[in-house]
Amino acid sequence: MCAAVYVLSTVTGYVLTSALLMKCPNLLHRRKREPFLSRHISHRGGAGENLENTMAAFKHAVDLGTDMLELDCHLTKDEQVVVSHDASLQRASGINAHISDMTYAELPPYLCKLGVTFQRECFCEGGEDKRIPLLKDVFEAFPHTPVNIDIKVNDDRLIKKVSEMVVNYDRENLTVWGNASNKIVKKCYTENPRIPLLFSLFRVLQLLGLFYTGLLPFVPLKEQFLEIPMPSIITKIKGPDRLTRSQRLITWLADTLLMRKTLFQHLTARGIQVYIWVLNDEEDFQRAFDLGATGVMTDFPTRLKEFLDLNGISKPR
């Protein structure tokens, strides 16, 4: 009887303490400093309105007033850091070669028409700017705009060069970097712990485990940005009729587990920003902000700006 009472009181105390710290995490953790806040994030510069990852796309997004540019980086044969999503040039340029096997001068331009990955049956036709830009071009053109950098390959040279460039352009407070790979994220943190960090996929899964066991409020977190997909958009991208029953079930389960308002509120109270990607219609914009997301990443920056303006969702100060 005494053992049962002891166990019950211990569990009750744990649950109550966890619930209190989930609601008020600053009782245990110092809130992280937020050098910038982003509501409006342009995915690859806005891949639905201009050719992805081009200077034209970035300029259009910045002119609209985007809070952040999201882009991807690779390293050329002559060790130039370029902005491109794919390691291969096949999809974007129609060339069967890899960026790492060519010098920057040898890189071909983008095709005139590219598919928009996160919008079903949608293509974007570009204008005159089809050049693959250098990362330094982006830093020089938009010195005051936060940039979200996806380090696409596990290459120590790439990580070091990006870090050096961030430091040289005085952008440690205007940059966030990382990748889904935990190995890459660890290397980024080791190379320069002053640049704000994204959660890797492994760390996202770990985060969910801590959240659902009630341990999250007790655990320190080094990352400053949680950048996650909204799983339900898969049905819009693929089409519900193209998904099997098991795929629909997995999508529903992932969405249910990941899209948790309590989790988002806890993280933002600790100074960790939550970005949801890649959303391209008003219904999903609304859902993300209703759940407490800090910002939304989109292929259509004009569409998101109009939504924010119409709904009075103010730009972070």
C-alpha positions in Angstrom: 0.0 0.0 0.0 2.8 2.4 0.9 4.6 1.6 -2.3 1.5 2.3 -4.4 1.0 5.7 -2.6 4.6 6.6 -3.2 4.4 5.7 -6.9 1.1 7.6 -7.3 2.4 10.7 -5.6 5.7 10.6 -7.6 3.8 10.3 -10.9 1.3 13.0 -9.9 4.2 15.3 -9.0 5.9 14.6 -12.3 2.8 15.2 -14.4 2.0 18.4 -12.6 5.6 19.8 -12.8 5.8 18.8 -16.5 2.5 20.6 -17.2 3.6 23.7 -15.3 6.9 23.9 -17.1 5.2 23.1 -20.5 3.1 26.2 -19.9 5.8 28.3 -18.3 9.2 27.1 -19.5 11.0 30.3 -18.5 10.8 29.1 -14.9 13.5 26.7 -15.8 15.0 27.9 -19.1 16.3 31.3 -20.1 14.5 32.5 -23.2 16.7 32.4 -26.3 17.6 35.7 -27.8 15.8 36.2 -31.2 17.9 38.3 -33.5 15.0 38.3 -36.0 11.5 37.1 -36.4 9.9 35.9 -39.6 6.3 35.5 -40.6 6.8 35.5 -44.3 9.4 33.1 -45.7 10.0 32.8 -49.4 10.9 29.2 -50.4 13.7 29.2 -52.9 12.9 32.9 -53.3 9.3 32.1 -54.3 9.5 29.2 -56.8 5.9 29.7 -57.9 6.4 33.3 -59.1 10.0 33.2 -60.5 12.5 30.6 -61.4 13.6 29.1 -58.1 16.9 30.2 -56.4 17.6 33.0 -58.9 18.5 36.6 -58.1 15.2 37.7 -59.8 13.2 35.5 -57.4 15.1 36.8 -54.4 14.7 40.4 -55.5 11.0 40.0 -56.1 10.5 38.5 -52.6 12.5 41.2 -50.9 10.6 43.9 -52.8 7.4 42.4 -51.6 8.7 42.7 -48.0 9.5 39.1 -47.2 10.9 38.5 -43.8 13.3 35.7 -44.9 14.8 34.1 -48.0 15.1 30.3 -47.9 17.7 28.8 -50.2 20.0 25.8 -50.8 23.8 25.6 -51.2 26.2 23.4 -53.1 30.0 23.6 -53.9 31.4 23.7 -57.4 34.5 22.0 -58.6 36.4 25.3 -58.1 34.9 25.6 -54.6 32.4 28.3 -55.3 29.3 28.3 -53.0 26.4 28.3 -55.3 22.6 28.6 -54.7 20.9 25.6 -56.1 18.5 22.9 -54.7 19.7 19.8 -56.6 23.1 18.3 -56.7 22.3 17.2 -60.2 21.7 19.7 -63.0 19.3 17.4 -64.8 16.0 18.7 -63.5 16.8 22.4 -63.5 19.1 22.7 -66.5 18.5 19.6 -68.5 22.2 18.6 -68.2 23.3 15.1 -67.0 26.0 16.4 -64.7 26.6 17.4 -61.1 27.4 20.8 -59.7 30.4 19.4 -57.9 31.9 18.2 -61.1 31.8 21.6 -62.9 33.5 24.9 -62.3 31.2 27.9 -61.7 32.0 29.3 -65.2 30.9 26.0 -66.7 27.5 25.8 -65.0 24.6 26.0 -67.5 21.6 28.3 -67.0 18.3 27.1 -65.7 15.6 25.9 -68.1 13.0 28.4 -69.1 10.3 26.4 -67.3 10.5 24.6 -64.0 8.0 22.5 -62.1 6.9 23.8 -58.7 7.6 21.0 -56.3 4.9 21.7 -53.7 2.1 22.8 -56.0 0.3 20.1 -58.0 0.6 20.4 -61.8 2.2 23.8 -61.6 5.1 25.2 -63.6 6.9 28.5 -63.4 8.3 30.2 -66.5 11.2 32.5 -66.0 12.3 35.7 -67.5 15.8 36.8 -68.5 17.5 35.7 -65.2 18.3 32.0 -65.5 21.8 32.1 -63.9 22.7 30.0 -60.9 23.8 32.6 -58.4 26.6 32.6 -55.9 25.7 32.8 -52.2 27.9 35.9 -51.9 25.7 37.6 -54.6 22.7 37.1 -52.3 24.5 38.4 -49.2 25.7 41.5 -51.1 22.4 42.3 -52.7 20.3 41.8 -49.6 22.5 42.7 -46.6 19.7 43.2 -44.1 17.4 40.3 -45.1 17.6 37.1 -43.0 18.6 34.0 -45.0 17.7 30.4 -44.2 20.5 28.2 -45.7 20.0 24.5 -46.3 23.4 22.8 -46.5 22.5 20.2 -49.1 25.6 17.9 -48.9 27.8 16.5 -46.2 30.9 18.4 -47.3 33.3 19.9 -44.7 34.6 22.4 -47.3 31.0 23.7 -48.0 30.2 24.1 -44.3 33.4 25.9 -43.6 33.1 28.2 -46.6 29.5 29.1 -45.8 30.5 29.8 -42.2 33.4 32.0 -43.3 31.1 33.9 -45.7 28.5 34.5 -43.0 31.2 35.9 -40.7 32.8 38.0 -43.4 29.5 39.6 -44.3 28.6 40.1 -40.6 25.5 37.9 -40.9 25.7 35.7 -37.9 22.6 37.4 -36.5 20.8 37.2 -39.9 21.4 33.6 -40.8 20.0 30.2 -39.9 21.5 27.0 -41.2 21.2 23.2 -41.1 19.8 20.2 -42.9 17.6 17.2 -42.3 20.8 15.2 -41.8 21.9 15.1 -38.2 25.5 14.7 -39.3 25.4 17.9 -41.3 23.8 19.8 -38.5 26.3 18.6 -35.9 29.1 19.7 -38.3 27.5 23.1 -38.7 27.3 23.6 -35.0 30.9 22.5 -34.4 32.1 24.8 -37.2 30.3 27.9 -35.9 27.9 27.6 -32.9 27.1 31.3 -33.1 25.0 30.8 -36.3 21.4 29.9 -35.3 20.7 26.2 -35.9 17.8 24.2 -37.4 16.5 20.9 -35.9 17.6 17.9 -38.0 15.1 15.1 -38.7 16.6 13.0 -35.9 16.2 15.9 -33.5 12.7 16.5 -34.6 11.8 12.9 -33.8 13.6 13.2 -30.5 11.7 16.4 -29.8 8.4 14.6 -30.4 9.5 11.8 -28.1 10.3 14.2 -25.3 7.0 16.1 -25.9 4.8 13.1 -25.7 6.5 11.7 -22.6 6.4 15.0 -20.8 10.1 15.3 -20.6 10.5 18.2 -23.0 10.1 21.0 -20.4 13.1 19.6 -18.5 15.5 19.3 -21.4 17.7 22.1 -22.8 17.7 22.7 -26.5 20.6 24.2 -28.5 18.5 24.7 -31.7 16.7 28.0 -32.3 14.5 27.1 -35.3 12.1 24.2 -35.8 11.3 24.0 -39.5 8.8 21.2 -40.3 6.4 20.2 -43.1 2.6 20.1 -42.7 2.0 16.5 -43.6 -1.6 17.0 -44.7 -0.4 19.0 -47.8 0.7 15.6 -49.3 -2.9 15.0 -50.3 -3.0 18.3 -52.2 0.3 17.7 -53.9 -0.3 14.1 -54.9 -4.1 14.1 -55.0 -6.2 12.1 -52.5 -7.1 9.5 -55.2 -3.4 8.7 -55.8 -2.7 7.8 -52.2 -3.2 4.3 -50.9 -5.2 3.7 -47.7 -2.0 3.1 -45.8 -0.4 6.3 -47.2 -3.5 8.3 -46.1 -3.3 6.7 -42.7 0.4 7.5 -42.3 -0.2 11.1 -43.5 -3.0 11.5 -41.0 -0.9 10.1 -38.2 2.1 12.2 -39.0 0.0 15.3 -39.2 -1.7 14.6 -35.9 1.5 14.0 -34.1 3.4 16.9 -35.6 0.9 19.7 -35.8 0.5 20.3 -32.0 -0.4 23.8 -30.8 0.9 23.0 -27.3 4.3 22.0 -28.7 4.5 25.2 -30.8 3.5 27.4 -27.9 6.1 25.8 -25.6 8.9 26.2 -28.1 8.0 29.8 -29.0 7.9 30.7 -25.2 11.5 29.4 -25.1 12.5 31.7 -28.0 12.5 28.9 -30.6 10.8 29.9 -33.8 8.5 27.5 -35.6 8.3 27.6 -39.4 6.0 25.4 -41.4 6.7 24.4 -45.0 5.8 24.6 -47.9 2.3 26.1 -47.8 0.7 27.6 -50.9 -3.0 28.3 -50.2 -5.0 30.3 -47.7 -6.5 27.4 -45.9 -3.0 26.1 -44.9 -1.7 29.6 -44.1 -4.6 30.0 -41.7 -4.1 26.6 -40.1 -0.4 27.2 -39.5 -0.9 30.5 -37.8 -3.9 29.2 -35.8 -1.6 26.4 -34.5 0.9 29.1 -33.3 3.6 28.8 -36.0 5.9 31.8 -36.0 6.1 31.8 -39.8 5.1 30.1 -43.0 7.3 29.2 -45.9 5.7 29.5 -49.4 6.4 29.3 -53.1 4.0 32.2 -53.7 5.2 35.2 -51.7 2.6 37.5 -53.2 -0.2 35.2 -52.1 1.1 34.9 -48.6 1.6 38.7 -48.3 -2.0 39.3 -49.4 -3.2 36.8 -46.8 -1.2 38.4 -44.0 -2.3 41.9 -44.9 -6.0 40.8 -45.3 -6.0 39.0 -41.9 -4.1 41.7 -40.0 -1.2 39.4 -39.1 1.4 41.9 -38.4 5.1 41.7 -39.3 7.2 40.8 -36.3 9.0 43.8 -34.8 
